[in-house]
Amino acid sequence: MKVVTLLGTRPELIRLSLLIRMLDEWATRHVMVHTGQNFDWRLSGVFYEELGIRPPDVQIDARKTTIGGQLAAIFGTVEEVLLREKPDRVLVLGDTNSALCAVLAERMGIPVVHMEAGNRCYDLQVPEEKNRRVIDAVSTWNLPYTENSKMNLLREGFPVQRIFRSGNPIFEVLEHYREQIAASDVLERLKLAPSEYLLATIHRAENVDVPEHLAGILEGLNRTARQTGLRIVCSLHPRTRSRLRKDGMPIHPLVEFYEPFGFFDFVSLEKNAKCVLTDSGTVQEECCIFQVPTVTVRLTTERPETVDCGSNVVCGLSPERIADAVRVMTSAQGGWTPPDGYTEEGVARKVAKFLLGGNFHV
């Protein structure tokens, strides 16, 4: 069985790190294509080293200034790969522009397996919401992480025989690298003590590319710093960094910006934070697993199960609501139970066997 895996962002690399190794070992041929969607070394390159992932078979340069240019670069090269390799399966994960290549594979008659299917925030202003609906629609088999995501697909009329709940691969990845995460000295380097700082990571286009949205979020961080007296460690995505340089917004001294952290350092910061402010879906999941309160700085989330279990609150973008949400979450008792699928083991092995022609046992 020949498999082509398409990826291009940091979350895809992390979630697929164990599955990639299994496919390399078990498949007749496994071709990994990195689209270059995250072209900054600190966002993708360093993760190959840390996670022990081999270099991709095909590396695309998608550093284009327009969405059309990026998609053209990705689709053109992926089409060449699929025509040359003639795979039996194509694997995509999530809702990225890289995963949109599922459309291309489907039009070429190649079966597509989509991990992280069925997530919905029901806000079509979010680019990823459009992506995930399209990817679900063209995929041969959809693999949602949770029962909630599976039900989303069933309510939308997807046939049950195309849906298999896989569980979330992030838990076994975190477990696999537990020792390396524990060995991180990032707290010592930054002179931080456990539970005596906040962590923030903001990167979504709708948050940082709209000046008034970014200004509101930064003022929310400023208010939170004044309110809590805690340092706020901000992992600075290149998108946010370029916007800050352009706009020159005032920043409270306790709000500290850092270049993107490696995987082990960032997870260590997550585990030891008093609270995490984020617009990342992956971070919402990881903090839920780690019993760390989360404030999602967005209008919606495609991980509503984190809100339902009590680990997360969606606060919107106003400074007042951001500061209030942090106050509420840092004073809460905690002790929630992670949703179904969040602490599931054996996900990579289960998906690998399915990709290679086996049955899906859930």
C-alpha positions in Angstrom: 0.0 0.0 0.0 1.4 3.4 -1.0 0.5 6.5 1.0 1.1 10.2 0.5 1.0 12.4 3.6 0.4 16.1 3.1 1.3 18.5 5.8 2.7 22.0 6.2 2.2 23.5 9.7 3.5 22.9 13.2 0.3 21.3 14.6 0.3 18.8 11.7 3.9 17.8 12.3 3.3 17.4 16.0 0.1 15.3 15.8 1.5 13.1 12.9 4.9 12.6 14.4 4.3 9.0 15.6 2.1 8.1 12.7 4.8 9.2 10.2 7.2 6.7 11.7 4.7 3.8 11.5 3.9 4.5 7.9 7.6 4.7 7.1 8.0 1.2 8.6 4.8 -0.5 7.4 3.8 1.0 4.1 5.1 -0.3 0.8 6.0 3.3 0.1 5.3 6.4 2.2 5.8 9.8 0.6 5.8 12.9 2.9 5.1 16.3 1.3 5.7 19.5 3.3 3.9 22.4 1.6 5.9 25.1 3.3 2.8 26.8 4.7 4.8 27.5 7.9 8.1 28.5 6.2 9.7 30.0 9.3 12.3 27.5 10.7 11.1 28.1 14.3 7.6 27.1 13.3 8.4 23.9 11.4 12.1 23.2 10.9 13.0 23.0 14.5 10.2 20.5 15.1 11.8 18.0 12.7 14.9 18.0 14.9 13.1 17.8 18.2 10.5 15.2 17.3 13.0 13.1 15.3 10.9 13.3 12.1 12.8 12.5 8.9 13.1 15.2 6.3 10.1 15.3 3.8 10.4 13.7 0.5 9.1 16.8 -1.2 9.5 20.3 0.2 7.4 23.0 -1.4 8.2 26.7 -1.2 4.8 28.4 -0.6 6.2 31.7 0.6 3.7 33.8 -1.4 2.3 37.1 -0.6 -1.3 36.2 -1.7 -3.5 33.3 -0.8 -3.8 32.6 -4.5 -0.1 32.4 -5.0 0.3 30.1 -2.0 -2.4 27.7 -3.1 -1.1 27.7 -6.7 2.4 26.8 -5.5 1.0 24.0 -3.2 -1.5 22.6 -5.6 0.8 22.6 -8.6 3.6 20.6 -6.9 1.2 18.2 -5.1 -0.5 17.4 -8.4 2.9 16.5 -9.9 3.6 14.2 -6.8 0.2 12.5 -7.0 0.6 11.9 -10.8 4.1 10.5 -10.3 3.5 8.4 -7.2 -0.1 7.2 -7.9 -0.8 6.5 -4.2 -3.5 4.2 -2.9 -4.3 6.7 -0.1 -3.7 10.4 0.7 -3.6 11.4 4.3 -4.4 15.0 5.5 -5.0 16.4 9.0 -7.0 19.4 10.1 -8.2 22.5 8.4 -5.1 24.1 6.8 -4.4 25.2 3.3 -2.2 22.2 3.1 -5.1 19.9 3.9 -7.1 21.5 1.1 -5.1 19.4 -1.3 -7.7 16.8 -0.4 -9.8 18.5 -3.1 -7.0 17.8 -5.7 -6.7 14.1 -4.6 -10.4 13.5 -4.8 -10.6 15.0 -8.3 -7.9 12.6 -9.3 -9.8 9.6 -7.9 -7.4 9.0 -5.0 -9.1 8.0 -1.7 -8.5 10.6 1.0 -8.4 10.0 4.8 -9.0 13.1 6.8 -8.0 13.2 10.5 -9.5 15.8 12.7 -12.8 15.8 10.7 -16.1 17.2 12.0 -14.7 20.1 14.0 -17.1 23.1 13.7 -17.2 26.6 15.1 -20.1 27.6 12.9 -18.5 30.9 12.0 -17.8 31.2 8.3 -15.8 34.3 8.8 -13.1 32.0 10.1 -11.0 30.8 7.1 -10.3 27.4 8.7 -14.1 26.8 9.1 -14.5 27.0 5.3 -11.5 24.8 4.8 -12.7 22.0 7.2 -16.1 21.8 5.6 -14.7 21.5 2.1 -12.1 18.9 3.3 -14.8 16.8 5.1 -17.0 16.9 2.0 -14.3 15.6 -0.4 -12.7 13.0 1.9 -13.4 9.3 1.4 -13.2 8.7 5.1 -13.5 11.2 7.9 -11.8 10.5 11.2 -13.2 12.8 14.0 -11.5 12.9 17.3 -14.5 13.0 19.5 -18.2 11.9 19.6 -19.2 15.6 19.4 -17.3 16.0 16.1 -18.7 12.7 14.8 -22.2 13.9 15.5 -21.6 17.1 13.6 -20.9 15.1 10.5 -23.9 12.9 11.0 -26.2 15.9 11.5 -24.8 17.3 8.2 -25.8 14.1 6.4 -22.4 12.4 6.0 -23.0 8.6 5.7 -22.1 6.7 8.8 -19.9 4.2 6.8 -17.5 7.1 6.0 -17.0 8.2 9.6 -14.7 6.5 12.2 -13.9 8.2 15.5 -10.2 7.9 15.9 -9.5 9.7 19.2 -7.1 12.6 19.5 -3.4 11.8 18.6 -2.0 14.6 20.8 -2.2 12.7 24.1 0.1 9.9 23.0 2.5 12.4 21.4 2.7 14.2 24.8 3.2 10.9 26.5 5.9 9.8 24.1 8.0 12.9 24.7 7.2 13.2 28.4 10.9 12.9 29.4 12.1 15.5 26.9 9.4 17.9 28.0 10.3 17.4 31.7 14.0 18.0 30.9 13.3 21.4 29.4 15.0 24.2 31.3 12.9 27.0 29.8 11.5 28.1 33.2 15.0 28.5 34.5 16.1 30.4 31.4 13.2 32.8 31.7 13.4 33.0 35.5 9.9 31.7 35.9 8.3 29.8 38.7 5.4 27.3 38.2 1.9 28.8 38.4 3.4 32.3 38.8 3.1 33.5 35.2 0.6 33.5 32.3 1.3 32.2 28.8 -0.2 33.8 25.7 0.0 32.8 22.0 -2.0 34.6 19.4 -1.6 34.0 15.7 -4.9 33.6 13.8 -5.4 35.9 10.8 -8.7 37.3 12.0 -7.0 38.4 15.2 -3.6 39.8 14.1 -4.4 41.0 10.6 -7.2 43.3 11.7 -5.6 46.3 13.5 -8.5 47.0 15.8 -8.7 43.3 16.8 -5.0 43.1 17.6 -5.1 46.4 19.5 -8.0 45.1 21.6 -6.1 41.8 22.4 -2.9 43.7 23.4 -4.9 46.0 25.6 -6.5 42.9 27.1 -3.0 41.6 27.9 -2.1 45.0 29.4 -5.2 45.0 31.6 -4.5 41.4 32.7 -0.9 42.3 33.6 -2.1 45.2 35.7 -4.9 43.1 37.3 -2.8 40.0 38.2 0.7 41.5 38.6 1.9 38.4 36.8 4.4 38.2 34.0 2.7 37.3 30.6 5.0 35.2 28.4 3.9 35.7 24.8 5.1 33.3 22.1 5.4 35.6 19.1 4.3 34.2 15.8 6.0 35.8 12.8 2.6 37.1 11.7 2.1 38.9 15.0 5.7 40.1 15.1 5.4 41.9 11.8 2.1 43.5 12.7 3.5 44.8 16.1 6.5 46.4 14.4 4.2 48.1 11.9 1.7 49.4 14.4 4.0 50.3 17.4 1.4 49.6 20.1 2.1 50.4 23.8 2.9 47.3 25.9 2.9 46.9 29.7 6.3 45.9 31.2 5.0 42.6 32.4 3.9 41.6 28.9 7.0 39.9 27.4 7.4 38.9 23.8 9.6 35.9 22.8 10.5 34.3 19.5 8.5 31.0 18.9 9.6 28.3 21.3 10.5 24.7 20.4 8.0 22.0 21.1 9.5 20.8 24.4 9.9 24.3 25.8 6.4 25.4 24.8 4.7 22.4 26.3 6.7 22.9 29.5 5.5 26.5 29.6 1.9 25.3 29.1 2.1 22.7 31.8 3.4 25.1 34.4 1.4 28.3 33.6 -1.3 29.6 35.9 -3.5 30.2 32.9 -3.0 30.2 29.1 -4.5 32.7 26.7 -4.7 31.5 23.1 -6.5 31.3 19.8 -4.9 27.9 19.0 -7.1 24.8 18.8 -4.1 22.6 19.7 -3.3 24.6 22.8 -6.9 24.4 24.0 -6.6 20.6 23.8 -3.2 20.3 25.5 -4.2 22.6 28.4 -7.4 20.6 28.9 -5.3 17.5 29.2 -2.8 19.2 31.5 -5.5 20.7 33.9 -4.4 24.2 33.0 -7.2 26.8 32.7 -7.5 28.3 29.2 -8.9 31.6 27.9 -9.7 31.4 24.2 -9.3 34.8 22.7 -11.8 34.3 19.8 -15.5 34.7 19.2 -16.0 31.0 18.7 -14.2 27.7 19.1 -14.3 24.4 17.2 -13.4 22.6 20.4 -16.6 23.3 22.4 -16.1 20.2 24.4 -13.3 22.0 26.3 -15.8 24.7 27.3 -18.4 22.0 28.3 -15.9 20.2 30.6 -14.8 23.5 32.3 -11.2 23.8 31.1 -11.8 26.7 28.7 -13.8 29.9 28.3 -14.3 31.8 25.0 -14.0 35.5 25.8 -14.1 37.4 22.6 -11.7 40.2 21.7 -12.6 43.1 24.0 -10.0 44.1 26.6 -12.5 44.0 29.4 -13.7 40.5 28.6 -10.2 39.1 28.2 -9.2 40.4 31.7 -12.4 39.2 33.2 -12.0 35.8 31.7 -8.5 35.4 33.1 -9.7 36.5 36.6 -12.6 33.9 36.5 -10.4 31.0 35.2 -7.5 31.7 37.6 -9.9 31.7 40.6 -11.7 28.5 39.5 -11.2 25.2 41.3 -10.4 23.2 38.2 -10.3 19.4 38.4 -12.3 18.7 35.2 -12.4 15.5 33.2 -11.0 15.8 29.7 -13.6 15.0 26.9 -13.8 11.6 25.2 -11.0 11.0 22.8 -8.6 13.5 24.5 -6.6 10.9 26.4 -7.0 8.0 24.1 -4.0 5.7 23.4 -3.1 3.8 20.3 -4.5 6.4 17.9 -1.5 6.5 15.5 -1.4 2.7 15.3 -5.1 2.5 14.7 -5.0 5.1 11.9 -1.9 3.5 10.3 -3.5 0.1 10.1 -6.6 1.7 8.6 -4.6 3.6 6.0 -2.9 0.4 5.0 -6.2 -1.4 4.3 -7.2 -2.7 7.8 -10.5 -2.3 9.5 -11.2 0.5 12.0 -12.1 -0.8 15.4 -13.6 1.8 17.8 
